[in-house]
């Protein structure tokens, strides 16, 4: 392969290097930048024209002496080596080890800029994935091949919840064939150590491939990190026939890095300064998850994003909601009350839940119990609002029961310990314990057979 090296950099702006008069350079080509000290930096061509080639340098362009900077165009896409040895390892955004161990040596290399799954080849997502978290398993079930984001806010414990999902997630019946790819962008050193120690101490690290970009690492590395992680996930899923759960945190840091590059390139800004192609760029990442017809493996994705100012209409959560199949929304109010995980039940949903629960997947009564819990909690919130106006003592006996139900629901069902790994059976039994605060005639969404088998009204009434 003929490589071309030039010393024709004319300007550097942020993480972008402007090259003038470079012929025959293709969009997406991998680039190696050698500075005046002999240090190498990774880059990629992101824009070409007859006059200029624009190179995105993942390590940034700080301290570059343009007159003594050599740029080599490798005439190949950005690739990462892949093998089963990526499990149990920790990498940076470009796939280089950051755990002090040797790099992956493999003849198999894949372009990180993979394409989304062809809709004609997709298999419909189904089969329940157990996370051990009641608000997800019981009310917003995750199914194999789904994209279910977590919408959080600054200061809320989304990293702790993400770590708990990684530790506890399993596909019932195929635990040995389950793997996790964990990608973190813009996290603090403390958070990075937290993730590493959590996975190591719980014994799941050997089944996890981690990709970490720290807050003081180059922001541009965040643009390639999710693509590197998903390339590893595709290898594990479709070459190794594993069921892979991809957890990505925090997509807001990714979008901010994208905005930074777009501004430096001179792209026309859209909502809140983000480029107009933010939707298609996010879709390129999210749509790489799913199941492929006649393939055993699958990729299920849980992206985490922190909503600026807790604004769910912000462009990042707004566009994410269009692409994915539901959302788990975290509540600052519940967090302030000491509830963990502080999942806000009313705005949370899983659009594919119905295809992964019920008789053949979880338990026969699961769909009806979930519907009843939603309805009862919504009714309880109405009673709570009324009590704030007229006082709880003025409420009817039934409304006071709804208040007790809401309090118990938030403390016992929504709230659970970080090490509390509940089976779906335990979650459903707990749901019935809570529904037993209410009389049978208040439960219109479950069957009489369900009430006869699971309801404990007499014990709670006494």
C-alpha positions as CSV (number, residue, x, y, z in Angstrom):
1,X,0.0,0.0,0.0
2,X,1.5,3.3,-1.0
3,X,1.4,5.8,1.8
4,X,1.8,9.6,1.3
5,X,3.4,11.9,3.8
6,X,3.3,15.7,3.5
7,X,4.5,18.7,5.4
8,X,1.8,21.0,4.0
9,X,-0.2,21.9,7.1
10,X,-1.4,25.5,6.8
11,X,-3.4,26.0,10.0
12,X,-4.6,24.3,13.1
13,X,-7.9,25.1,14.8
14,X,-8.9,23.2,17.9
15,X,-8.6,19.5,16.9
16,X,-8.6,20.3,13.1
17,X,-5.6,20.4,10.9
18,X,-5.9,22.2,7.5
19,X,-3.8,20.7,4.7
20,X,-3.5,22.6,1.4
21,X,-2.6,21.1,-2.0
22,X,-2.8,17.4,-1.0
23,X,-3.9,15.3,-4.0
24,X,-6.0,12.1,-4.1
25,X,-7.1,12.1,-0.4
26,X,-10.3,10.2,0.3
27,X,-13.0,11.1,2.9
28,X,-12.5,8.8,6.0
29,X,-8.9,8.0,5.3
30,X,-6.8,7.3,8.4
31,X,-4.0,9.8,9.1
32,X,-0.9,9.7,11.3
33,X,0.5,13.0,12.4
34,X,4.2,13.2,13.5
35,X,5.1,16.3,15.4
36,X,8.5,18.0,15.7
37,X,9.3,15.8,18.8
38,X,8.6,12.6,16.9
39,X,5.4,11.8,18.7
40,X,2.5,10.3,16.7
41,X,-1.1,11.3,16.8
42,X,-4.1,9.6,15.2
43,X,-6.4,11.4,12.7
44,X,-9.0,11.0,10.1
45,X,-9.9,13.0,7.0
46,X,-13.4,14.5,7.5
47,X,-13.6,16.9,4.6
48,X,-11.9,17.2,1.2
49,X,-12.0,19.6,-1.7
50,X,-9.7,20.7,-4.5
51,X,-8.1,23.3,-2.3
52,X,-7.9,21.8,1.2
53,X,-8.1,18.6,3.1
54,X,-9.4,18.8,6.7
55,X,-8.0,16.3,9.2
56,X,-9.6,15.6,12.6
57,X,-6.8,14.9,15.1
58,X,-8.1,12.8,17.9
59,X,-5.3,13.8,20.3
60,X,-5.8,17.5,19.4
61,X,-3.4,19.9,17.7
62,X,-1.9,21.6,20.8
63,X,1.9,22.3,20.6
64,X,2.1,21.5,16.9
65,X,4.8,23.3,15.1
66,X,3.2,23.4,11.6
67,X,6.5,23.9,9.8
68,X,7.9,20.7,11.3
69,X,4.7,18.6,11.3
70,X,4.5,15.6,8.9
71,X,1.1,14.2,8.0
72,X,1.0,10.7,6.6
73,X,-2.2,9.6,4.7
74,X,-2.5,5.8,5.0
75,X,-5.1,5.3,2.3
76,X,-7.1,3.0,4.6
77,X,-10.1,3.6,6.9
78,X,-9.7,3.7,10.6
79,X,-9.6,0.1,11.8
80,X,-9.3,-1.8,15.1
81,X,-7.9,-5.3,15.6
82,X,-10.5,-7.8,17.0
83,X,-10.3,-11.1,18.7
84,X,-12.0,-12.9,21.7
85,X,-9.2,-11.4,23.8
86,X,-11.0,-8.0,23.8
87,X,-13.1,-9.3,26.7
88,X,-11.6,-8.4,30.1
89,X,-9.7,-5.5,28.6
90,X,-9.8,-1.7,28.9
91,X,-9.1,0.5,25.8
92,X,-9.2,4.2,24.9
93,X,-11.3,5.6,22.2
94,X,-9.1,4.5,19.3
95,X,-8.8,0.9,20.6
96,X,-5.4,1.3,22.2
97,X,-4.9,-0.5,25.6
98,X,-5.2,1.7,28.7
99,X,-4.9,-1.2,31.2
100,X,-1.1,-1.6,30.9
101,X,-1.3,-4.8,29.0
102,X,-0.1,-5.5,25.5
103,X,-2.2,-4.4,22.5
104,X,-4.5,-6.8,20.7
105,X,-2.6,-8.7,18.0
106,X,-5.0,-10.1,15.3
107,X,-5.1,-10.5,11.6
108,X,-8.8,-9.5,11.7
109,X,-9.3,-5.7,11.6
110,X,-12.6,-3.9,11.0
111,X,-13.5,-0.4,9.9
112,X,-14.9,1.4,12.9
113,X,-17.3,3.4,10.6
114,X,-19.6,0.4,10.2
115,X,-23.0,0.8,8.7
116,X,-26.3,0.4,10.5
117,X,-28.2,-2.9,10.2
118,X,-30.0,-3.2,6.9
119,X,-33.8,-2.9,7.7
120,X,-34.5,-5.7,5.3
121,X,-32.2,-8.0,7.3
122,X,-33.4,-7.1,10.7
123,X,-35.2,-9.6,13.0
124,X,-37.8,-8.1,15.3
125,X,-36.4,-7.5,18.9
126,X,-37.8,-10.0,21.4
127,X,-36.8,-12.1,24.5
128,X,-36.5,-10.6,27.9
129,X,-33.2,-9.3,29.3
130,X,-33.1,-9.2,33.1
131,X,-31.3,-6.3,34.6
132,X,-32.2,-7.0,38.2
133,X,-33.7,-3.4,38.5
134,X,-37.4,-3.6,39.2
135,X,-38.4,-0.4,37.5
136,X,-36.8,-1.6,34.3
137,X,-37.7,-5.3,34.5
138,X,-41.2,-4.9,35.8
139,X,-42.4,-1.7,34.1
140,X,-40.1,-0.9,31.2
141,X,-38.7,-4.3,30.2
142,X,-35.6,-4.5,28.0
143,X,-35.7,-7.0,25.2
144,X,-32.9,-8.5,23.1
145,X,-32.1,-6.2,20.1
146,X,-33.7,-3.1,21.6
147,X,-32.3,0.5,22.1
148,X,-33.5,1.8,25.5
149,X,-31.8,5.0,26.6
150,X,-31.6,6.4,30.1
151,X,-32.4,10.1,30.4
152,X,-30.7,11.6,33.4
153,X,-29.6,15.0,34.7
154,X,-26.4,16.5,36.1
155,X,-25.6,15.1,39.6
156,X,-28.1,12.2,39.3
157,X,-26.7,8.6,39.8
158,X,-26.8,7.5,36.2
159,X,-23.3,6.1,36.4
160,X,-24.1,4.0,39.4
161,X,-27.2,2.7,37.6
162,X,-25.2,2.0,34.4
163,X,-22.6,0.0,36.5
164,X,-25.4,-1.9,38.2
165,X,-27.0,-2.9,34.9
166,X,-23.6,-4.1,33.6
167,X,-23.0,-6.1,36.8
168,X,-26.5,-7.7,36.8
169,X,-27.7,-8.0,33.2
170,X,-28.3,-11.5,31.9
171,X,-30.3,-13.3,29.3
172,X,-32.2,-16.0,31.1
173,X,-31.2,-19.4,29.7
174,X,-28.2,-18.1,27.9
175,X,-26.1,-16.5,30.6
176,X,-22.8,-18.2,29.3
177,X,-23.4,-16.6,25.9
178,X,-23.9,-13.0,27.2
179,X,-21.2,-10.3,26.9
180,X,-21.1,-6.6,27.6
181,X,-19.4,-3.7,25.9
182,X,-19.1,-0.7,28.1
183,X,-18.2,2.7,26.6
184,X,-17.7,5.9,28.7
185,X,-17.0,9.4,27.3
186,X,-15.8,12.4,29.2
187,X,-15.9,10.7,32.6
188,X,-13.8,11.9,35.5
189,X,-10.9,9.8,36.7
190,X,-12.8,9.0,39.8
191,X,-15.8,7.6,37.8
192,X,-13.4,5.6,35.5
193,X,-11.8,4.0,38.6
194,X,-15.3,3.4,40.0
195,X,-16.4,1.5,36.9
196,X,-13.1,-0.6,36.7
197,X,-13.2,-1.5,40.4
198,X,-17.0,-2.3,40.4
199,X,-16.6,-4.7,37.4
200,X,-13.4,-6.3,38.8
201,X,-14.7,-6.8,42.3
202,X,-18.0,-8.2,41.1
203,X,-16.2,-10.7,38.8
204,X,-17.9,-9.5,35.6
205,X,-14.8,-7.7,34.1
206,X,-13.7,-10.9,32.3
207,X,-17.0,-10.7,30.3
208,X,-16.7,-6.9,29.7
209,X,-14.9,-5.0,27.0
210,X,-14.4,-1.4,28.3
211,X,-13.7,1.7,26.2
212,X,-12.9,4.8,28.3
213,X,-12.3,8.5,27.5
214,X,-11.5,10.7,30.5
215,X,-12.7,14.2,30.9
216,X,-9.1,15.5,30.4
217,X,-8.6,13.2,27.3
218,X,-8.9,14.8,23.9
219,X,-12.6,15.7,23.3
220,X,-12.3,14.6,19.6
221,X,-11.6,11.0,20.8
222,X,-15.2,10.9,21.9
223,X,-16.4,11.1,18.3
224,X,-14.7,7.8,17.4
225,X,-15.1,5.9,20.8
226,X,-18.7,4.8,20.4
227,X,-17.9,3.6,16.9
228,X,-14.9,1.7,18.1
229,X,-17.0,0.1,20.9
230,X,-19.8,-0.9,18.5
231,X,-17.3,-2.4,16.1
232,X,-16.2,-4.7,19.0
233,X,-19.9,-5.4,19.8
234,X,-20.6,-6.4,16.2
235,X,-17.6,-8.8,16.2
236,X,-18.8,-10.4,19.5
237,X,-22.4,-10.6,18.3
238,X,-22.2,-11.6,14.7
239,X,-18.8,-13.4,14.5
240,X,-18.8,-15.0,18.0
241,X,-22.6,-15.5,18.2
242,X,-22.9,-13.8,21.5
243,X,-25.7,-11.7,22.9
244,X,-24.1,-8.3,23.6
245,X,-25.4,-5.5,25.8
246,X,-23.8,-2.1,24.9
247,X,-23.9,0.5,27.6
248,X,-22.7,4.0,26.5
249,X,-22.3,6.9,28.8
250,X,-22.6,9.9,28.3
251,X,-24.0,10.7,24.8
252,X,-24.3,14.4,25.7
253,X,-20.4,14.6,25.8
254,X,-20.4,13.0,22.3
255,X,-22.9,15.5,21.0
256,X,-20.9,18.4,22.5
257,X,-17.7,17.2,20.8
258,X,-19.6,16.9,17.5
259,X,-20.8,20.5,17.9
260,X,-17.2,21.6,18.6
261,X,-16.0,20.1,15.3
262,X,-18.9,21.3,13.4
263,X,-18.3,24.9,14.5
264,X,-14.6,24.7,13.7
265,X,-15.5,23.3,10.2
266,X,-17.8,26.2,9.6
267,X,-21.0,24.1,9.4
268,X,-24.3,26.0,9.7
269,X,-25.6,25.6,13.3
270,X,-29.1,24.5,14.0
271,X,-30.9,24.2,17.4
272,X,-28.7,25.3,20.3
273,X,-25.7,25.4,18.1
274,X,-25.7,21.7,17.2
275,X,-25.2,20.9,13.6
276,X,-28.2,20.1,11.4
277,X,-26.9,16.5,10.9
278,X,-27.0,15.7,14.7
279,X,-30.0,13.4,14.1
280,X,-28.4,11.4,11.3
281,X,-25.1,11.2,13.2
282,X,-26.8,9.8,16.3
283,X,-28.8,7.4,14.1
284,X,-25.6,6.1,12.7
285,X,-24.6,5.0,16.2
286,X,-28.0,3.8,17.6
287,X,-29.0,1.9,14.5
288,X,-26.0,-0.4,14.7
289,X,-27.9,-2.2,17.5
290,X,-30.4,-5.0,16.7
291,X,-30.8,-8.5,15.6
292,X,-30.1,-9.9,12.1
293,X,-32.3,-12.6,10.6
294,X,-30.7,-16.1,10.7
295,X,-27.9,-14.9,13.1
296,X,-27.8,-16.2,16.6
297,X,-26.1,-13.1,18.2
298,X,-27.6,-9.7,18.9
299,X,-26.8,-6.2,20.1
300,X,-28.9,-4.5,22.7
301,X,-28.1,-0.9,23.5
302,X,-28.6,1.2,26.6
303,X,-27.2,4.7,25.9
304,X,-27.1,7.1,28.9
305,X,-27.4,10.9,28.4
306,X,-27.5,13.7,30.8
307,X,-30.1,16.3,29.9
308,X,-28.8,19.9,30.1
309,X,-30.9,21.7,32.7
310,X,-33.0,18.6,33.1
311,X,-34.7,19.6,29.8
312,X,-36.2,16.6,28.1
313,X,-37.0,18.8,25.0
314,X,-33.2,19.6,24.5
315,X,-32.0,18.4,21.1
316,X,-30.0,15.5,22.3
317,X,-32.8,13.6,24.3
318,X,-35.4,14.9,21.8
319,X,-33.7,13.4,18.8
320,X,-32.6,10.3,20.8
321,X,-36.3,9.6,21.6
322,X,-37.2,9.6,17.9
323,X,-34.5,7.0,17.1
324,X,-34.8,4.6,20.0
325,X,-37.6,2.5,21.4
326,X,-38.5,4.2,24.7
327,X,-36.7,5.8,27.6
328,X,-35.9,5.4,31.3
329,X,-36.2,8.9,32.9
330,X,-34.5,9.7,36.1
331,X,-36.2,12.0,38.7
332,X,-34.4,14.7,40.7
333,X,-37.3,14.8,43.1
334,X,-37.0,11.1,44.0
335,X,-33.2,11.5,44.2
336,X,-33.6,14.3,46.7
337,X,-35.8,12.0,48.7
338,X,-33.0,9.4,48.9
339,X,-34.6,7.0,46.5
340,X,-32.2,4.9,44.4
341,X,-32.5,4.4,41.5
342,X,-34.6,7.6,41.1
343,X,-36.6,6.4,38.1
344,X,-39.6,8.5,37.3
345,X,-42.3,6.0,36.4
346,X,-44.9,8.1,34.5
347,X,-42.6,9.4,31.6
348,X,-40.6,6.2,31.3
349,X,-41.6,3.5,28.8
350,X,-40.4,0.6,26.7
351,X,-42.1,0.4,23.3
352,X,-41.0,-3.2,22.7
353,X,-41.8,-4.5,26.2
354,X,-44.9,-6.4,25.1
355,X,-42.7,-8.5,22.8
356,X,-40.4,-9.8,25.6
357,X,-42.7,-10.5,28.5
358,X,-45.6,-12.8,29.4
359,X,-46.0,-16.6,29.5
360,X,-43.1,-17.7,27.4
361,X,-40.6,-15.1,28.6
362,X,-41.2,-13.9,32.2
363,X,-44.5,-14.8,33.9
364,X,-48.1,-15.1,32.5
365,X,-49.4,-12.2,34.7
366,X,-46.5,-9.7,33.9
367,X,-48.3,-7.6,31.2
368,X,-51.4,-7.1,33.3
369,X,-49.4,-6.4,36.5
370,X,-47.3,-3.8,34.8
371,X,-50.4,-2.0,33.4
372,X,-52.1,-2.1,36.8
373,X,-49.0,-0.7,38.6
374,X,-48.9,2.2,36.1
375,X,-52.6,2.9,36.5
376,X,-52.6,2.7,40.3
377,X,-49.5,4.9,40.7
378,X,-51.0,7.5,38.4
379,X,-54.2,7.5,40.5
380,X,-52.1,7.7,43.7
381,X,-50.2,10.8,42.3
382,X,-53.6,12.5,41.7
383,X,-54.5,11.7,45.4
384,X,-51.2,13.1,46.5
385,X,-51.8,16.4,44.6
386,X,-55.3,16.7,46.1
387,X,-53.9,16.1,49.6
388,X,-51.4,18.9,49.0
389,X,-54.4,21.2,48.5
390,X,-57.0,20.1,51.0
391,X,-54.9,18.0,53.4
392,X,-54.6,14.3,53.7
393,X,-57.1,14.1,56.6
394,X,-59.9,15.4,54.2
395,X,-59.3,12.5,51.7
396,X,-61.6,9.5,51.5
397,X,-60.5,6.2,52.9
398,X,-59.7,4.9,49.4
399,X,-57.6,7.9,48.6
400,X,-55.6,7.5,51.8
401,X,-54.9,3.9,50.8
402,X,-53.6,5.2,47.5
403,X,-51.3,7.5,49.4
404,X,-49.9,4.6,51.3
405,X,-49.5,2.6,48.1
406,X,-47.5,5.5,46.5
407,X,-45.2,5.8,49.4
408,X,-44.6,2.0,49.6
409,X,-44.2,1.8,45.8
410,X,-41.5,4.5,45.7
411,X,-39.6,3.1,48.7
412,X,-39.8,-0.6,48.0
413,X,-40.4,-1.1,44.3
414,X,-38.6,1.9,42.7
415,X,-36.0,2.1,45.5
416,X,-33.6,-0.8,45.9
417,X,-30.0,-1.2,46.9
418,X,-27.1,-1.0,44.4
419,X,-26.3,-4.6,45.1
420,X,-29.9,-5.8,45.1
421,X,-30.2,-8.0,42.1
422,X,-33.9,-8.9,41.9
423,X,-35.1,-11.8,39.7
424,X,-38.2,-11.1,37.6
425,X,-40.1,-13.4,39.9
426,X,-39.1,-11.3,42.9
427,X,-40.1,-8.1,41.1
428,X,-43.5,-9.4,40.2
429,X,-44.2,-10.8,43.7
430,X,-43.2,-7.4,45.2
431,X,-45.6,-5.8,42.8
432,X,-48.4,-7.9,44.1
433,X,-47.5,-7.1,47.7
434,X,-47.9,-3.4,46.8
435,X,-51.1,-3.9,44.9
436,X,-52.5,-5.7,48.0
437,X,-52.7,-2.2,49.6
438,X,-55.7,-1.6,47.3
439,X,-59.0,-3.5,47.4
440,X,-59.8,-6.0,44.6
441,X,-62.4,-3.7,43.0
442,X,-59.7,-1.1,42.4
443,X,-57.7,-3.4,40.2
444,X,-59.4,-3.3,36.9
445,X,-56.4,-4.2,34.7
446,X,-55.7,-7.7,36.1
447,X,-57.8,-10.8,35.8
448,X,-59.9,-12.4,38.6
449,X,-57.6,-15.4,38.4
450,X,-54.6,-13.1,39.0
451,X,-56.3,-11.6,42.1
452,X,-57.3,-15.0,43.4
453,X,-53.8,-16.3,43.0
454,X,-51.6,-13.4,44.1
455,X,-53.7,-10.7,45.9
456,X,-53.4,-10.4,49.7
457,X,-56.0,-7.8,50.4
458,X,-57.3,-9.4,53.7
459,X,-53.8,-9.3,55.3
460,X,-53.2,-5.7,54.3
461,X,-56.8,-4.6,55.2
462,X,-56.3,-6.0,58.7
